[in-house]
Protein backbone atom coordinates (compact mmCIF):
# COMPACT_ATOMS: atom_id res chain seq x y z
CA UNK A 1 0.00 0.00 0.00
CA UNK A 2 0.95 3.71 -0.21
CA UNK A 3 3.65 4.40 2.40
CA UNK A 4 1.98 7.71 3.25
CA UNK A 5 -0.95 5.71 4.64
CA UNK A 6 1.20 3.31 6.66
CA UNK A 7 0.51 2.99 10.38
CA UNK A 8 3.45 0.74 11.19
CA UNK A 9 5.19 -2.51 10.31
CA UNK A 10 3.92 -5.98 11.11
CA UNK A 11 6.73 -8.56 10.93
CA UNK A 12 6.14 -12.31 10.48
CA UNK A 13 8.80 -14.98 10.70
CA UNK A 14 9.38 -18.70 11.05
CA UNK A 15 12.01 -20.62 12.91
CA UNK A 16 12.56 -22.97 9.97
CA UNK A 17 13.37 -22.43 6.26
CA UNK A 18 9.79 -23.10 5.14
CA UNK A 19 8.40 -20.33 2.86
CA UNK A 20 5.04 -18.69 3.47
CA UNK A 21 2.28 -19.94 1.21
CA UNK A 22 -0.74 -18.02 -0.11
CA UNK A 23 -2.89 -18.99 2.88
CA UNK A 24 -0.23 -17.68 5.29
CA UNK A 25 0.00 -14.43 3.35
CA UNK A 26 -3.79 -14.04 3.31
CA UNK A 27 -3.97 -14.56 7.08
CA UNK A 28 -1.19 -12.04 7.59
CA UNK A 29 -2.99 -9.44 5.48
CA UNK A 30 -6.23 -10.03 7.38
CA UNK A 31 -4.40 -9.63 10.70
CA UNK A 32 -2.75 -6.40 9.48
CA UNK A 33 -6.12 -5.01 8.42
CA UNK A 34 -7.65 -5.81 11.81
CA UNK A 35 -4.68 -4.26 13.63
CA UNK A 36 -4.84 -1.10 11.50
CA UNK A 37 -8.56 -0.76 12.14
CA UNK A 38 -8.06 -1.14 15.88
CA UNK A 39 -5.34 1.53 15.87
CA UNK A 40 -7.48 3.91 13.83
CA UNK A 41 -10.37 3.48 16.29
CA UNK A 42 -8.13 3.96 19.32
CA UNK A 43 -6.56 7.11 17.87
CA UNK A 44 -9.92 8.53 16.87
CA UNK A 45 -11.18 7.97 20.43
CA UNK A 46 -8.05 9.64 21.82
CA UNK A 47 -8.51 12.63 19.50
CA UNK A 48 -12.17 12.98 20.48
CA UNK A 49 -11.32 12.78 24.19
CA UNK A 50 -8.57 15.38 23.79
CA UNK A 51 -10.90 17.68 21.86
CA UNK A 52 -13.58 17.43 24.56
CA UNK A 53 -11.04 18.53 27.20
CA UNK A 54 -9.35 21.29 25.20
CA UNK A 55 -10.28 24.92 24.67
CA UNK A 56 -10.32 25.34 20.91
CA UNK A 57 -9.10 28.95 20.93
CA UNK A 58 -6.09 28.75 23.24
CA UNK A 59 -5.28 25.04 23.14
CA UNK A 60 -5.35 25.02 26.94
CA UNK A 61 -7.35 22.54 29.01
CA UNK A 62 -10.97 23.69 29.24
CA UNK A 63 -13.19 23.96 32.31
CA UNK A 64 -14.10 20.28 32.19
CA UNK A 65 -10.43 19.29 32.25
CA UNK A 66 -9.72 21.91 34.90
CA UNK A 67 -12.32 20.43 37.24
CA UNK A 68 -10.75 16.98 36.88
CA UNK A 69 -7.26 18.34 37.52
CA UNK A 70 -8.57 20.40 40.45
CA UNK A 71 -9.96 17.24 42.09
CA UNK A 72 -6.65 15.44 41.52
CA UNK A 73 -4.71 18.31 43.10
CA UNK A 74 -6.91 18.28 46.22
CA UNK A 75 -6.50 14.51 46.56
CA UNK A 76 -2.70 14.79 46.20
CA UNK A 77 -2.60 17.64 48.72
CA UNK A 78 -4.46 15.54 51.29
CA UNK A 79 -2.25 12.54 50.54
CA UNK A 80 1.17 14.21 50.67
CA UNK A 81 0.51 16.78 53.37
CA UNK A 82 1.75 19.99 51.71
CA UNK A 83 -0.53 22.91 50.76
CA UNK A 84 -1.59 23.80 47.25
CA UNK A 85 -2.97 26.92 45.62
CA UNK A 86 -5.54 28.00 43.08
CA UNK A 87 -4.96 31.18 41.08
CA UNK A 88 -7.72 32.75 39.01
CA UNK A 89 -6.58 35.16 36.30
CA UNK A 90 -8.79 37.73 34.60
CA UNK A 91 -7.61 39.87 31.67
CA UNK A 92 -8.15 43.55 32.49
CA UNK A 93 -10.44 45.65 30.28
CA UNK A 94 -10.96 42.75 27.87
CA UNK A 95 -14.32 44.08 26.66
CA UNK A 96 -12.60 47.32 25.74
CA UNK A 97 -10.07 45.39 23.63
CA UNK A 98 -12.90 43.68 21.74
CA UNK A 99 -14.85 46.91 21.31
CA UNK A 100 -11.81 48.92 20.19
CA UNK A 101 -9.87 46.46 18.05
CA UNK A 102 -12.36 43.70 17.26
CA UNK A 103 -12.85 40.11 18.36
CA UNK A 104 -9.87 38.87 16.33
CA UNK A 105 -7.66 41.09 18.48
CA UNK A 106 -9.38 39.77 21.61
CA UNK A 107 -8.68 36.22 20.48
CA UNK A 108 -4.99 37.08 19.97
CA UNK A 109 -4.83 38.57 23.44
CA UNK A 110 -6.31 35.44 25.04
CA UNK A 111 -3.97 33.15 23.09
CA UNK A 112 -0.90 35.15 24.07
CA UNK A 113 -1.96 35.42 27.70
CA UNK A 114 -2.41 31.63 27.75
CA UNK A 115 1.02 31.06 26.20
CA UNK A 116 2.59 33.48 28.67
CA UNK A 117 1.08 31.67 31.65
CA UNK A 118 2.24 28.31 30.30
CA UNK A 119 5.77 29.70 29.78
CA UNK A 120 5.92 30.78 33.44
CA UNK A 121 4.60 27.60 35.05
CA UNK A 122 6.50 24.72 36.60
CA UNK A 123 6.20 21.22 35.13
CA UNK A 124 3.71 20.20 37.83
CA UNK A 125 1.51 23.31 37.51
CA UNK A 126 -1.63 23.35 35.36
CA UNK A 127 -3.03 26.24 33.33
CA UNK A 128 -6.61 26.17 32.00
CA UNK A 129 -9.12 28.50 30.41
CA UNK A 130 -12.29 28.66 32.47
CA UNK A 131 -14.23 30.68 29.89
CA UNK A 132 -14.33 34.20 28.48
CA UNK A 133 -11.28 36.15 29.61
CA UNK A 134 -10.85 34.06 32.78
CA UNK A 135 -8.07 31.51 33.22
CA UNK A 136 -6.83 29.45 36.16
CA UNK A 137 -3.55 28.09 37.45
CA UNK A 138 -3.28 25.09 39.76
CA UNK A 139 -0.16 25.08 41.95
CA UNK A 140 0.21 21.71 43.69
CA UNK A 141 2.56 21.27 46.66
CA UNK A 142 3.07 25.03 46.98
CA UNK A 143 3.42 27.18 50.08
CA UNK A 144 1.79 30.61 50.44
CA UNK A 145 4.90 32.61 49.53
CA UNK A 146 5.59 30.40 46.53
CA UNK A 147 2.03 30.82 45.26
CA UNK A 148 2.21 34.61 45.58
CA UNK A 149 5.61 34.66 43.88
CA UNK A 150 4.31 32.53 41.00
CA UNK A 151 1.26 34.75 40.52
CA UNK A 152 3.38 37.91 40.63
CA UNK A 153 5.80 36.44 38.09
CA UNK A 154 2.90 35.75 35.75
CA UNK A 155 1.46 39.23 36.32
CA UNK A 156 4.75 40.86 35.37
CA UNK A 157 5.14 38.66 32.29
CA UNK A 158 1.67 39.61 31.02
CA UNK A 159 2.30 43.28 31.75
CA UNK A 160 5.55 43.11 29.75
CA UNK A 161 3.99 41.52 26.66
CA UNK A 162 2.37 43.35 23.75
CA UNK A 163 -0.02 41.89 21.19
CA UNK A 164 0.50 42.94 17.57
CA UNK A 165 -2.73 43.39 15.62
CA UNK A 166 -3.19 45.27 12.36
CA UNK A 167 -0.04 47.30 12.93
CA UNK A 168 -1.11 48.23 16.47
CA UNK A 169 0.58 47.13 19.70
CA UNK A 170 -2.02 46.28 22.32
CA UNK A 171 -0.81 46.44 25.91
CA UNK A 172 -2.34 43.90 28.29
CA UNK A 173 -2.55 43.48 32.05
CA UNK A 174 -4.35 40.95 34.23
CA UNK A 175 -5.61 40.65 37.79
CA UNK A 176 -4.93 37.63 40.00
CA UNK A 177 -6.83 36.07 42.89
CA UNK A 178 -4.91 33.49 44.95
CA UNK A 179 -6.40 31.04 47.45
CA UNK A 180 -4.58 28.40 49.52
CA UNK A 181 -5.75 24.90 50.38
CA UNK A 182 -4.29 23.24 53.47
CA UNK A 183 -4.16 19.42 53.59
CA UNK A 184 -7.29 17.77 54.97
CA UNK A 185 -8.74 21.16 55.93
CA UNK A 186 -12.17 20.53 54.40
CA UNK A 187 -11.69 23.81 52.52
CA UNK A 188 -11.71 22.44 48.99
CA UNK A 189 -15.37 23.35 48.47
CA UNK A 190 -14.72 27.03 49.21
CA UNK A 191 -11.36 27.25 47.41
CA UNK A 192 -12.75 28.50 44.12
CA UNK A 193 -15.05 31.00 45.84
CA UNK A 194 -12.18 32.37 47.93
CA UNK A 195 -9.95 32.75 44.86
CA UNK A 196 -12.84 34.43 43.02
CA UNK A 197 -13.36 36.87 45.92
CA UNK A 198 -9.64 37.68 45.91
CA UNK A 199 -9.84 38.31 42.16
CA UNK A 200 -12.79 40.63 42.76
CA UNK A 201 -10.70 42.55 45.29
CA UNK A 202 -7.83 42.79 42.80
CA UNK A 203 -10.13 44.14 40.09
CA UNK A 204 -11.72 46.70 42.38
CA UNK A 205 -8.40 47.61 43.97
CA UNK A 206 -7.04 48.99 40.72
CA UNK A 207 -6.43 45.90 38.56
CA UNK A 208 -3.03 44.55 37.41
CA UNK A 209 -2.31 43.17 40.87
CA UNK A 210 -2.23 39.98 42.95
CA UNK A 211 -4.51 39.54 45.97
CA UNK A 212 -4.39 36.64 48.44
CA UNK A 213 -7.72 35.35 49.77
CA UNK A 214 -8.51 35.16 53.45
CA UNK A 215 -8.55 31.67 54.94
PAZAPA-4460 file (N, C-alpha, C; in steps of 0.05 Angstrom, whole numbers, plus 32768, in hexadecimal, padded with zeros to 4 digits):
% residues 215
    n_x    n_y    n_z   ca_x   ca_y   ca_z    c_x    c_y    c_z   seq   type   mol
   8011   7FE8   8000   8000   8000   8000   8011   8019   8000     1      X     A
   8005   8031   7FFC   8013   804A   7FFC   8020   804F   8017     2      X     A
   803B   8055   8017   8049   8058   8030   803E   806F   8040     3      X     A
   8032   8083   8033   8028   809A   8041   8010   8092   8053     4      X     A
   8004   807C   804D   7FED   8072   805D   7FF5   805D   8071     5      X     A
   800F   8057   8073   8018   8042   8085   8015   804A   80A2     6      X     A
   800D   8037   80B3   800A   803C   80D0   8021   802F   80DF     7      X     A
   802F   801C   80D2   8045   800F   80E0   804E   7FF7   80D0     8      X     A
   805D   7FE6   80DC   8068   7FCE   80CE   8061   7FB5   80DF     9      X     A
   8055   7FA2   80D2   804E   7F88   80DE   8061   7F73   80D3    10      X     A
   8072   7F67   80E4   8087   7F55   80DB   807F   7F38   80E1    11      X     A
   8080   7F26   80CD   807B   7F0A   80D2   8094   7EFA   80CC    12      X     A
   8098   7EE5   80DB   80B0   7ED4   80D6   80AB   7EB8   80DE    13      X     A
   80BD   7EA6   80D5   80BC   7E8A   80DD   80D7   7E81   80E7    14      X     A
   80D7   7E6E   80F8   80F0   7E64   8102   80FE   7E52   80EE    15      X     A
   80EF   7E46   80DB   80FB   7E35   80C7   80FB   7E41   80AC    16      X     A
   8109   7E34   8098   810B   7E3F   807D   80F3   7E3A   806B    17      X     A
   80DC   7E38   8077   80C4   7E32   8067   80B7   7E4C   805D    18      X     A
   80B3   7E50   8044   80A8   7E69   8039   808A   7E6C   8040    19      X     A
   8081   7E85   8041   8065   7E8A   8045   8055   7E83   802C    20      X     A
   803E   7E77   8030   802E   7E71   8018   8018   7E86   8016    21      X     A
   8006   7E83   8003   7FF1   7E98   7FFE   7FDE   7E9A   8015    22      X     A
   7FD8   7E83   8023   7FC6   7E84   803A   7FD3   7E94   8050    23      X     A
   7FED   7E8F   8055   7FFB   7E9E   806A   7FFB   7EBC   8064    24      X     A
   8000   7EC3   804B   8000   7EDF   8043   7FE4   7EEC   8046    25      X     A
   7FCF   7EDD   803F   7FB4   7EE7   8042   7FAD   7EEC   805F    26      X     A
   7FB5   7ED9   8071   7FB1   7EDD   808E   7FC0   7EF5   8099    27      X     A
   7FD8   7EF8   808F   7FE8   7F0F   8098   7FDB   7F29   8090    28      X     A
   7FD1   7F2B   8077   7FC4   7F43   806E   7FAB   7F49   807D    29      X     A
   7F9C   7F34   8084   7F83   7F37   8094   7F8A   7F42   80AF    30      X     A
   7F9F   7F37   80BC   7FA8   7F3F   80D6   7FB1   7F5D   80D5    31      X     A
   7FC0   7F64   80C0   7FC9   7F80   80BE   7FB2   7F93   80BB    32      X     A
   7F9D   7F8B   80AC   7F86   7F9C   80A8   7F77   7FA0   80C3    33      X     A
   7F74   7F8A   80D2   7F67   7F8C   80EC   7F77   7F9E   80FF    34      X     A
   7F91   7F9B   80FF   7FA2   7FAB   8111   7FA1   7FC8   8109    35      X     A
   7FA1   7FCE   80EF   7F9F   7FEA   80E6   7F85   7FF6   80EE    36      X     A
   7F6F   7FE7   80EB   7F55   7FF1   80F3   7F53   7FF7   8110    37      X     A
   7F5F   7FE5   8121   7F5F   7FE9   813E   7F6E   8002   8145    38      X     A
   7F85   8007   8138   7F95   801F   813D   7F86   8038   8135    39      X     A
   7F7A   8037   811E   7F6A   804E   8115   7F54   8055   8129    40      X     A
   7F46   8041   8133   7F31   8046   8146   7F3B   8051   8160    41      X     A
   7F52   8046   8169   7F5D   804F   8182   7F67   806C   8180    42      X     A
   7F73   8073   8169   7F7D   808E   8165   7F66   80A2   8162    43      X     A
   7F51   8099   8155   7F3A   80AB   8151   7F2D   80B0   816C    44      X     A
   7F2C   809C   817E   7F20   809F   8199   7F32   80B3   81A9    45      X     A
   7F4C   80AF   81A6   7F5F   80C1   81B4   7F5C   80DE   81AB    46      X     A
   7F59   80E2   8191   7F56   80FD   8186   7F3C   8109   8190    47      X     A
   7F26   80F9   8191   7F0D   8104   819A   7F0E   810B   81B7    48      X     A
   7F1B   80FA   81C7   7F1E   8100   81E4   7F2E   8119   81E8    49      X     A
   7F44   811C   81D9   7F55   8134   81DC   7F45   814C   81D4    50      X     A
   7F35   814B   81BF   7F26   8162   81B5   7F11   816A   81CA    51      X     A
   7F05   8156   81D7   7EF0   815D   81EB   7EFC   816A   8204    52      X     A
   7F16   8167   8208   7F23   8173   8220   7F34   818B   821A    53      X     A
   7F33   8194   8201   7F45   81AA   81F8   7F35   81C2   81EE    54      X     A
   7F3E   81D9   81F7   7F32   81F2   81ED   7F3C   81F7   81D1    55      X     A
   7F2A   81FA   81BE   7F32   81FB   81A2   7F41   8214   819B    56      X     A
   7F3C   822A   81A9   7F4A   8243   81A3   7F67   8243   81AC    57      X     A
   7F6B   823D   81C5   7F86   823F   81D1   7F96   8225   81D0    58      X     A
   7F89   820F   81CD   7F96   81F5   81CF   7F9B   81EC   81EB    59      X     A
   7F92   81FB   81FF   7F95   81F4   821B   7F7F   81E0   8223    60      X     A
   7F83   81D3   8239   7F6D   81C3   8244   7F55   81D5   824A    61      X     A
   7F3D   81CA   8244   7F25   81DA   8249   7F1A   81D6   8265    62      X     A
   7F03   81E1   826B   7EF8   81DF   8286   7EF4   81C2   828F    63      X     A
   7EEA   81B2   827D   7EE6   8196   8284   7F00   8189   828D    64      X     A
   7F16   818D   827D   7F2F   8182   8285   7F3A   818E   829F    65      X     A
   7F35   81A8   82A2   7F3E   81B6   82BA   7F31   81AA   82D3    66      X     A
   7F17   81A4   82D2   7F0A   8199   82E9   7F15   817D   82F0    67      X     A
   7F1D   816E   82DC   7F29   8154   82E2   7F44   8157   82EF    68      X     A
   7F54   816A   82E4   7F6F   816F   82EE   7F6D   817B   830A    69      X     A
   7F59   818C   830F   7F55   8198   8329   7F50   8182   833E    70      X     A
   7F3F   816F   8337   7F39   8159   834A   7F52   8148   834F    71      X     A
   7F62   8144   833B   7F7B   8135   833E   7F8E   8144   8351    72      X     A
   7F90   815F   834D   7FA2   816E   835E   7F9A   816D   837B    73      X     A
   7F7F   816F   8381   7F76   816E   839C   7F7C   8152   83A8    74      X     A
   7F78   813D   8399   7F7E   8122   83A3   7F9C   811F   83A9    75      X     A
   7FAD   812A   8398   7FCA   8128   839C   7FD2   8139   83B4    76      X     A
   7FC6   8150   83B7   7FCC   8161   83CE   7FC6   8152   83E8    77      X     A
   7FAF   8146   83EA   7FA7   8137   8402   7FB9   811F   8406    78      X     A
   7FC2   8113   83F0   7FD3   80FB   83F3   7FEF   8102   83FC    79      X     A
   7FFB   8116   83F0   8017   811C   83F5   801C   8130   840C    80      X     A
   8008   813F   8414   800A   8150   842B   8017   816B   8428    81      X     A
   8019   8175   840F   8023   8190   840A   800D   81A0   83FD    82      X     A
   800B   81BA   8402   7FF5   81CA   83F7   7FF7   81CD   83D9    83      X     A
   7FE1   81D6   83CE   7FE0   81DC   83B1   7FD1   81F6   83AD    84      X     A
   7FD1   8200   8395   7FC5   821A   8390   7FB5   821A   8376    85      X     A
   7FA0   822A   8376   7F91   8230   835E   7F94   824E   8358    86      X     A
   7F9B   8254   833F   7F9D   8270   8336   7F89   8274   831F    87      X     A
   7F78   8288   8322   7F66   828F   830C   7F70   82A9   8300    88      X     A
   7F71   82A9   82E5   7F7C   82BF   82D6   7F67   82CB   82C4    89      X     A
   7F64   82E5   82C5   7F50   82F3   82B4   7F5E   8309   82A5    90      X     A
   7F5B   8309   828A   7F68   831D   8279   7F59   8338   827E    91      X     A
   7F69   834D   8284   7F5D   8367   828A   7F52   8374   8270    92      X     A
   7F3B   8381   8273   7F2F   8391   825E   7F2D   8381   8243    93      X     A
   7F26   8368   8245   7F25   8357   822D   7F0E   8360   821B    94      X     A
   7EF8   8368   8226   7EE2   8372   8215   7EEA   838A   8205    95      X     A
   7EFA   839B   8211   7F04   83B2   8203   7F16   83AB   81EB    96      X     A
   7F26   8396   81EF   7F37   838C   81D9   7F25   8383   81C2    97      X     A
   7F10   8373   81C8   7EFE   836A   81B3   7EF0   8381   81A5    98      X     A
   7EE6   8394   81B5   7ED7   83AA   81AA   7EE9   83BD   8199    99      X     A
   7F02   83C0   81A1   7F14   83D2   8194   7F21   83C6   817B   100      X     A
   7F2B   83AD   817E   7F3B   83A1   8169   7F2D   838A   815B   101      X     A
   7F17   8380   8166   7F09   836A   8159   7F0E   8350   8167   102      X     A
   7EFD   833C   8162   7EFF   8322   816F   7F18   8313   8167   103      X     A
   7F22   8317   814F   7F3B   8309   8147   7F52   8312   8159   104      X     A
   7F52   832C   815F   7F67   8336   8172   7F63   832A   818D   105      X     A
   7F4A   8328   8196   7F44   831B   81B0   7F4E   82FF   81B1   106      X     A
   7F49   82F0   819B   7F52   82D4   819A   7F71   82D3   819C   107      X     A
   7F7F   82E5   818E   7F9C   82E6   818F   7FA6   82EB   81AC   108      X     A
   7F98   82FD   81B9   7F9F   8303   81D5   7F9D   82EB   81E6   109      X     A
   7F86   82DD   81E4   7F82   82C5   81F5   7F96   82AF   81EF   110      X     A
   7F9D   82AB   81D5   7FB1   8297   81CE   7FCC   829E   81DA   111      X     A
   7FD4   82B7   81D8   7FEE   82BF   81E1   7FEF   82BF   8200   112      X     A
   7FDA   82C6   820D   7FD9   82C4   822A   7FDC   82A7   8232   113      X     A
   7FCD   8295   8225   7FD0   8279   822B   7FEC   826F   8227   114      X     A
   7FF9   8276   8211   8014   826D   820C   8028   8278   8221   115      X     A
   8023   8291   8229   8034   829E   823D   8032   828F   8258   116      X     A
   8019   8288   8260   8016   8279   8279   8023   825E   8278   117      X     A
   8020   8250   8261   802D   8236   825E   804B   8239   825F   118      X     A
   8056   824E   8253   8073   8252   8254   807E   8257   8270   119      X     A
   806E   8261   8282   8076   8268   829D   8073   8251   82B1   120      X     A
   8063   823D   82AA   805C   8228   82BD   8072   8213   82C1   121      X     A
   8071   8205   82D7   8082   81EE   82DC   8076   81D6   82CE   122      X     A
   8086   81C1   82CC   807C   81A8   82BF   8063   819E   82CC   123      X     A
   8061   81A0   82E6   804A   8194   82F5   8032   81A6   82F5   124      X     A
   8035   81BF   82EE   801E   81D2   82EE   800C   81CE   82D6   125      X     A
   7FF3   81D6   82D9   7FDF   81D3   82C3   7FD3   81EE   82BD   126      X     A
   7FD1   81F4   82A4   7FC3   820D   829B   7FAB   8205   828A   127      X     A
   7F94   8212   828F   7F7C   820B   8280   7F6D   8225   827A   128      X     A
   7F5C   8224   8266   7F4A   823A   8260   7F2E   8232   826B   129      X     A
   7F24   8243   827D   7F0A   823D   8289   7EF3   8246   8278   130      X     A
   7EF8   825B   8267   7EE3   8266   8256   7EE7   8284   8254   131      X     A
   7EDE   828F   823D   7EE1   82AC   823A   7EFE   82B4   823D   132      X     A
   7F03   82C9   824C   7F1E   82D3   8250   7F2A   82C9   826B   133      X     A
   7F1F   82B4   8276   7F27   82A9   8290   7F36   828F   828C   134      X     A
   7F4E   828E   8299   7F5F   8276   8298   7F65   826E   82B5   135      X     A
   7F71   8257   82B8   7F77   824D   82D3   7F92   823F   82D3   136      X     A
   7FA0   8240   82E9   7FB9   8232   82ED   7FB7   8221   8306   137      X     A
   7FBD   8208   8304   7FBE   81F6   831B   7FDC   81F2   8323   138      X     A
   7FE1   81F7   833D   7FFD   81F6   8347   7FFE   81E0   835D   139      X     A
   8003   81C7   8356   8004   81B2   836A   801E   81B4   837B   140      X     A
   801C   81AB   8394   8033   81A9   83A5   8042   81C4   83A6   141      X     A
   8033   81D9   83AC   803D   81F5   83AC   8036   8204   83C5   142      X     A
   804A   820F   83D2   8044   8220   83EA   803A   823B   83E2   143      X     A
   8030   824A   83F5   8024   8264   83F1   8037   8277   83E2   144      X     A
   804F   827A   83EB   8062   828C   83DF   8068   8284   83C2   145      X     A
   806B   826A   83BE   8070   8260   83A3   8059   8266   8390   146      X     A
   8040   8263   839A   8029   8268   8389   8027   8286   8382   147      X     A
   802D   8298   8395   802C   82B4   8390   8043   82BC   837C   148      X     A
   805A   82B0   8380   8070   82B5   836E   806A   82AC   8351   149      X     A
   805D   8295   834E   8056   828B   8334   8042   829D   8326   150      X     A
   802E   82A5   8336   8019   82B7   832A   8025   82D2   8322   151      X     A
   8037   82DD   8333   8044   82F6   832D   8056   82F4   8314   152      X     A
   8063   82DD   8311   8074   82D9   82FA   8063   82D9   82E0   153      X     A
   804C   82CC   82E2   803A   82CB   82CB   802F   82E7   82C5   154      X     A
   8028   82F6   82DA   801D   8311   82D6   8031   8322   82C8   155      X     A
   804B   8321   82D0   805F   8331   82C3   8063   8329   82A6   156      X     A
   8062   830F   82A1   8067   8305   8286   8051   830F   8273   157      X     A
   8038   830F   827D   8021   8318   826C   8024   8336   8268   158      X     A
   802B   8345   827D   802E   8362   827B   8044   8369   8267   159      X     A
   8058   8358   8265   806F   835E   8253   8069   8357   8236   160      X     A
   8055   8347   8231   8050   833E   8215   803F   8353   8206   161      X     A
   8040   8352   81EC   802F   8363   81DB   8025   8352   81C4   162      X     A
   800C   8355   81BD   8000   8346   81A8   7FFF   8357   818F   163      X     A
   800A   834D   8179   800A   835B   815F   7FF0   8354   8150   164      X     A
   7FE2   8369   8148   7FC9   8364   8138   7FC5   837B   8125   165      X     A
   7FC5   8375   810B   7FC0   8389   80F7   7FD3   83A1   80F9   166      X     A
   7FEC   839C   8100   7FFF   83B2   8103   7FFE   83C1   811D   167      X     A
   7FED   83B8   812F   7FEA   83C5   8149   7FF4   83B2   815F   168      X     A
   8002   83BE   8173   800C   83AF   818A   7FF8   83B2   81A1   169      X     A
   7FEC   839D   81A9   7FD8   839E   81BE   7FE5   8395   81D9   170      X     A
   7FE5   83A7   81EC   7FF0   83A1   8206   7FDB   8392   8216   171      X     A
   7FE4   837F   8227   7FD1   836E   8236   7FDA   836C   8253   172      X     A
   7FC8   836C   8265   7FCD   8366   8281   7FB8   8352   828A   173      X     A
   7FBC   8346   82A1   7FA9   8333   82AD   7FA9   8335   82CB   174      X     A
   7F93   832E   82D7   7F90   832D   82F4   7F8F   8310   82FD   175      X     A
   7F9A   830C   8316   7F9D   82F1   8320   7F91   82EE   833C   176      X     A
   7F81   82D9   833F   7F77   82D1   835A   7F83   82B7   8362   177      X     A
   7F90   82B6   837A   7F9E   829E   8383   7F90   8293   839C   178      X     A
   7F8B   8279   839D   7F80   826D   83B5   7F90   8253   83BC   179      X     A
   7F95   824F   83D5   7FA4   8238   83DE   7F92   8222   83E8   180      X     A
   7F9B   8209   83E4   7F8D   81F2   83F0   7FA1   81E2   8401   181      X     A
   7F9A   81E0   841B   7FAA   81D1   842D   7FA1   81B4   842E   182      X     A
   7FB4   81A1   8430   7FAD   8184   8430   7F97   817D   8444   183      X     A
   7F83   816E   843B   7F6E   8163   844B   7F60   8179   845C   184      X     A
   7F5E   8191   8450   7F51   81A7   845F   7F34   81AA   8459   185      X     A
   7F29   8199   8448   7F0D   819B   8440   7F06   81B5   8432   186      X     A
   7F1B   81C2   8427   7F16   81DC   841A   7F15   81DB   83FC   187      X     A
   7F15   81C3   83F1   7F16   81C1   83D4   7EFD   81CD   83C7   188      X     A
   7EE6   81C9   83D5   7ECD   81D3   83C9   7ECC   81F1   83C7   189      X     A
   7EDA   81FF   83D9   7EDA   821D   83D8   7EF2   8228   83C9   190      X     A
   7F04   8217   83C0   7F1D   8221   83B4   7F18   8233   839C   191      X     A
   7F06   822A   838A   7F01   823A   8372   7EF4   8254   837A   192      X     A
   7EE1   8253   838D   7ED3   826C   8395   7EE7   8280   83A2   193      X     A
   7EF9   8276   83B2   7F0C   8287   83BF   7F1F   8294   83AA   194      X     A
   7F28   8284   8396   7F39   828F   8381   7F2A   82A4   8371   195      X     A
   7F10   829E   836C   7EFF   82B1   835C   7EFB   82CB   836C   196      X     A
   7EF8   82C9   8386   7EF5   82E1   8396   7F0F   82F2   8397   197      X     A
   7F25   82E4   8397   7F3F   82F2   8396   7F43   82FF   837B   198      X     A
   7F3A   82F2   8366   7F3B   82FE   834B   7F2A   8317   834A   199      X     A
   7F12   8315   8356   7F00   832D   8357   7F0E   8344   8365   200      X     A
   7F1C   833E   837B   7F2A   8353   838A   7F40   835F   8379   201      X     A
   7F4E   834E   8369   7F63   8358   8358   7F58   836A   8342   202      X     A
   7F41   8362   8337   7F35   8373   8322   7F2C   838E   832D   203      X     A
   7F20   838D   8344   7F16   83A6   8350   7F2B   83B6   835F   204      X     A
   7F42   83AA   8362   7F58   83B8   836F   7F6A   83C6   835C   205      X     A
   7F63   83C6   8342   7F73   83D4   832E   7F7D   83C3   8317   206      X     A
   7F77   83A8   8318   7F7F   8396   8303   7F9E   8393   8302   207      X     A
   7FA7   8380   82F1   7FC3   837B   82EC   7FD1   8376   8307   208      X     A
   7FC6   8365   8317   7FD2   835F   8331   7FCA   8343   833A   209      X     A
   7FD8   833A   834F   7FD3   8320   835B   7FC8   8323   8377   210      X     A
   7FB2   8316   837D   7FA6   8317   8397   7FA3   82FA   83A2   211      X     A
   7FAB   82F7   83BB   7FA8   82DD   83C9   7F8E   82DC   83D8   212      X     A
   7F7F   82C6   83D5   7F66   82C3   83E3   7F6A   82BE   8401   213      X     A
   7F56   82C6   8411   7F56   82BF   842D   7F51   82A1   8430   214      X     A
   7F5A   8296   8446   7F55   8279   844B   7F38   8275   8454   215      X     A
***
